[in-house]
Amino acid sequence: MLKKQIIIGSILCLIASMSWGAMFPVAHIALQQIDAFYFSFIRYFAVAVILSVLLWMKEGRASFRLEGRGKTLLFLGTMAFTVYNMGVFLGQQLMGEAGTIAASIMEVLMPLISIMVLWITTKKVPNKYTLTSIGIALAGALLVITNGNLSFFMMAGQHLVPLLLVFVGVIGWVVYSMGESRFRDWSILRYSTLTCLLGSAVSFVIVTLASVFQLVPVPTWHTILSIKYEMAFMILLPGLAALLCWNSGIKLLSPLNGILFINFVPITTFVIMAFQGYQISNYEFYGTLLIIFALLRNNMYQRKSQRLNDNRAYSAGRMANTDVGAPR
């Protein structure tokens, strides 16, 4: 039974990670036709509708009640489906083809960003091993993002602003993922649906105001239809399937094991871009390897620490039982 659970969980996490890896090259094609804000809104509005139908059929009308958690759900939904999507895709759009790789690499940094967020919020300093892994991962990310060109740092207006948008977006998804622990008494479908609905509502307000003040062009039906295949893919795979597969897979494997599959994101991105004709440089290739090495290194250390703690707890339990059973 345990082996079957591991296999199913691994398949689900792999589907999600490869879907996200394929997401960025597909988005690059669509973003040449449509604004990033409307692209993000339309995508997750459609996902929210599909999720709502599924939730209604499976759990009924009562499952749409917020139960006094509306503010938390609104915040988390905004972080995931507004801040993450609009930040990542706007940054990717501004950077052009290079933004496809940059956005993919930022996804892989999520586990380490989670550690940094916990460091800030709990004031608990990570151990030296984890800090070293973060340093290695950041070095790899810089290799990919700069492509070995030091003049990158002199072009702040052209590159750093888009990268900052992507980075803020990724932090938004990390916050959303961490917030899921507050809703363990809810089903994955219910949590995903309500946060997606509320996040899409915020996105609707943003695109409406941006259009009213003529900051963002309203896409025509011709524009939307011109990216119908890309949008269908973005909605069904990296939008709907990946969201549900990832949450389900993590639940079956545990975050410690499931998070390793995030390494397939840039690998999938690179494979698809290679088929599209993009020439991957040595800096991008070795930078990605550094990031994956840092994540595997830190994960192995976490596993070792967890085994030691489990052994200590087991030994302490045996000693306690021996003391209780000893003659007085």
C-alpha positions in Angstrom: 0.0 0.0 0.0 2.8 2.4 0.9 4.7 1.6 -2.3 1.5 2.3 -4.4 1.1 5.6 -2.5 4.7 6.6 -3.3 4.3 5.7 -7.0 1.0 7.6 -7.4 2.4 10.6 -5.5 5.6 10.6 -7.7 3.5 10.5 -10.9 1.3 13.4 -9.7 4.3 15.6 -8.8 6.0 14.8 -12.0 3.0 15.7 -14.1 2.7 19.0 -12.2 6.4 19.9 -12.5 6.6 19.0 -16.2 3.4 21.0 -16.9 5.0 24.1 -15.2 8.2 23.5 -17.2 6.2 23.5 -20.4 4.2 26.5 -19.3 6.9 29.2 -19.9 7.8 28.4 -23.6 4.0 28.2 -24.4 3.4 31.5 -22.5 6.2 33.1 -24.5 4.3 32.5 -27.7 1.0 33.8 -26.3 2.6 36.9 -24.7 3.7 38.1 -28.1 0.0 38.6 -28.9 -1.7 39.6 -25.6 -0.9 41.7 -22.6 0.4 39.8 -19.5 -2.3 41.1 -17.2 -5.2 39.9 -19.4 -3.3 36.7 -20.2 -3.1 36.0 -16.4 -6.7 37.0 -15.7 -8.3 35.0 -18.5 -6.3 31.9 -17.7 -7.2 31.6 -14.1 -10.7 32.9 -14.5 -11.3 29.9 -16.7 -9.6 27.6 -14.1 -11.8 29.1 -11.4 -15.0 28.3 -13.4 -13.9 24.7 -14.0 -12.9 24.2 -10.3 -16.2 25.7 -9.2 -18.2 23.2 -11.2 -16.1 20.3 -9.9 -16.5 21.5 -6.3 -20.3 22.0 -6.7 -20.6 18.5 -8.1 -18.4 16.8 -5.5 -19.1 18.7 -2.3 -22.2 20.7 -2.9 -23.2 24.3 -2.3 -22.2 24.4 1.3 -18.5 24.0 0.4 -18.5 27.6 -1.0 -19.0 29.1 2.5 -16.0 31.0 3.7 -16.6 30.1 7.4 -15.1 33.3 8.7 -11.9 32.8 6.8 -12.6 35.2 3.9 -9.8 37.6 4.6 -7.2 34.8 4.8 -8.5 33.2 1.6 -8.6 36.6 -0.2 -5.0 37.3 0.8 -3.7 33.8 -0.2 -5.7 33.8 -3.4 -4.3 37.3 -4.3 -0.7 36.1 -3.6 -1.1 33.0 -5.9 -3.5 34.0 -8.7 -2.8 37.7 -9.0 0.7 38.6 -7.6 2.3 35.3 -8.9 0.8 35.2 -12.3 0.9 38.9 -13.2 4.4 39.3 -11.7 5.9 36.3 -13.4 4.3 36.7 -16.8 4.8 40.5 -17.0 8.5 40.0 -16.1 8.8 37.2 -18.7 7.1 39.4 -21.3 9.4 42.4 -20.6 12.5 40.2 -20.9 11.5 38.5 -24.1 13.0 35.0 -24.9 15.5 35.3 -22.0 12.6 35.7 -19.6 11.4 32.2 -20.4 14.5 30.7 -18.8 14.6 33.3 -16.0 11.0 32.6 -14.9 11.6 28.8 -15.1 14.7 29.1 -12.9 12.9 31.2 -10.3 10.4 28.4 -9.9 13.2 26.0 -8.9 14.3 28.5 -6.2 10.9 28.2 -4.4 12.1 25.7 -1.8 15.0 27.9 -0.8 12.7 31.0 -0.9 10.5 29.2 1.5 13.4 28.9 3.9 14.1 32.6 3.6 10.5 33.5 4.2 10.4 31.3 7.4 13.7 33.0 8.5 12.1 36.4 8.2 8.7 35.5 9.7 9.9 33.3 12.6 13.3 34.9 13.2 14.8 31.4 13.3 18.2 31.4 11.5 18.7 28.5 9.1 21.7 26.2 9.8 25.0 26.8 8.0 24.4 23.8 5.6 21.1 25.4 4.3 22.7 28.8 4.0 25.5 27.3 1.9 22.9 25.6 -0.3 21.1 29.0 -0.8 24.4 30.6 -1.8 25.1 27.9 -4.4 21.6 28.2 -5.8 21.9 31.9 -6.0 25.2 31.6 -7.8 23.6 29.2 -10.3 20.6 31.6 -10.8 23.0 34.5 -11.5 24.8 32.4 -14.1 21.6 31.7 -15.9 20.1 35.2 -15.6 23.2 37.1 -16.6 24.3 34.4 -19.1 27.9 35.2 -18.0 27.7 38.8 -19.1 28.8 41.1 -16.3 27.5 44.2 -18.1 24.0 42.8 -17.1 24.4 44.7 -13.8 24.9 48.0 -15.6 21.5 47.6 -17.4 19.2 47.8 -14.4 16.3 49.4 -16.2 16.2 46.7 -18.8 16.7 43.5 -16.7 16.4 44.1 -13.0 12.9 45.4 -13.0 11.5 42.4 -14.9 13.5 40.0 -12.7 12.2 41.8 -9.6 8.6 41.3 -10.9 9.3 37.6 -11.4 10.9 37.3 -8.0 8.0 39.0 -6.2 5.6 36.7 -8.1 7.4 33.6 -7.0 7.3 34.8 -3.4 3.6 35.2 -3.8 3.3 31.5 -4.7 5.5 30.5 -1.8 3.2 32.4 0.6 0.2 30.7 -0.9 1.7 27.2 -0.6 2.7 27.8 3.0 -0.8 29.1 3.8 -2.4 25.9 2.7 -1.5 24.3 6.1 -4.2 26.5 7.7 -6.9 24.7 5.8 -6.0 21.1 6.4 -9.6 20.5 7.5 -10.7 21.4 4.0 -10.3 19.3 0.8 -7.6 20.3 -1.7 -10.4 21.0 -4.2 -12.2 23.4 -1.9 -9.1 25.3 -0.9 -7.9 25.5 -4.5 -11.4 26.7 -5.8 -12.1 29.4 -3.2 -8.6 30.9 -3.4 -8.7 30.8 -7.2 -12.1 32.5 -7.2 -11.1 35.3 -4.9 -7.7 35.8 -6.6 -9.4 36.0 -10.0 -11.8 38.6 -8.6 -8.8 40.8 -7.6 -7.3 40.3 -11.0 -10.5 41.4 -12.6 -10.5 44.6 -10.6 -6.9 45.3 -11.6 -7.4 44.7 -15.3 -10.6 46.7 -15.3 -8.9 49.7 -13.6 -5.9 49.4 -15.9 -8.1 49.4 -19.0 -10.2 52.4 -17.7 -7.0 54.4 -17.3 -5.7 53.1 -20.6 -2.7 51.5 -19.0 -3.5 48.1 -20.5 -5.1 47.4 -23.9 -8.3 45.3 -23.8 -7.7 42.3 -26.1 -10.1 41.8 -29.0 -11.8 38.5 -29.8 -9.4 38.1 -32.7 -6.4 38.4 -30.3 -7.9 35.9 -27.9 -8.7 33.4 -30.7 -5.2 33.8 -32.1 -3.8 32.2 -28.9 -6.7 29.7 -28.3 -4.4 26.7 -28.4 -1.8 28.2 -26.1 -4.5 29.4 -23.7 -6.3 26.0 -23.7 -3.0 24.4 -22.7 -2.3 27.0 -20.0 -5.8 26.5 -18.5 -6.0 22.7 -18.6 -2.4 21.5 -17.8 -0.3 24.1 -15.8 -3.4 25.7 -14.6 -6.0 23.1 -13.5 -4.2 19.7 -13.6 -0.9 20.9 -12.2 -2.6 22.7 -9.3 -4.6 19.6 -8.2 -1.8 17.1 -9.0 0.8 19.0 -7.1 -1.3 19.5 -4.0 -2.4 15.8 -4.1 1.1 14.5 -4.7 2.6 16.6 -1.9 0.0 15.2 0.4 0.9 11.6 -0.5 4.7 12.0 -0.5 5.2 14.8 2.1 6.7 18.2 1.2 10.2 16.9 1.9 10.0 14.2 -0.8 7.6 15.9 -3.3 9.6 19.2 -3.5 12.4 17.4 -5.4 10.2 17.1 -8.4 10.3 20.9 -8.9 13.8 20.2 -10.5 12.0 19.0 -13.6 10.7 22.5 -14.3 13.8 24.0 -15.9 14.7 20.7 -17.4 11.4 20.5 -19.3 11.7 24.2 -20.2 15.1 23.7 -21.7 14.1 20.6 -23.7 11.1 22.4 -25.2 13.1 25.5 -26.0 15.8 23.4 -27.7 13.1 21.9 -29.9 11.9 25.5 -30.7 15.4 26.3 -31.9 16.8 28.2 -28.8 20.5 27.8 -28.3 21.2 27.1 -24.6 24.5 28.5 -23.5 27.0 26.8 -21.2 26.3 29.4 -18.6 22.6 28.6 -18.6 23.3 24.8 -18.6 25.8 24.8 -15.8 23.9 27.4 -13.8 20.8 25.2 -13.8 23.0 22.2 -12.7 24.3 24.3 -9.8 20.7 25.1 -8.7 19.6 21.4 -8.9 22.7 20.4 -7.0 22.0 22.9 -4.2 18.4 21.7 -3.9 19.4 18.0 -3.8 22.2 18.8 -1.3 19.9 20.6 1.0 17.2 18.0 0.7 19.6 15.2 1.5 20.8 17.1 4.6 17.2 17.5 5.7 16.6 13.8 5.3 19.7 13.0 7.3 18.6 15.4 10.1 15.1 14.0 10.2 16.4 10.4 10.5 18.7 11.4 13.4 15.8 13.1 15.1 13.6 10.1 14.6 16.3 7.8 16.0 16.8 10.0 19.0 13.0 10.1 19.6 12.8 6.3 19.3 15.7 5.8 21.6 14.3 8.2 24.2 10.9 6.3 23.9 12.6 3.0 24.6 14.5 4.3 27.6 11.3 5.7 29.0 9.5 2.4 28.6 12.4 0.6 30.2 12.3 3.0 33.2 8.5 2.5 33.6 8.9 -1.3 33.5 11.8 -1.5 35.8 11.3 -3.0 39.3 11.0 -0.4 42.1 
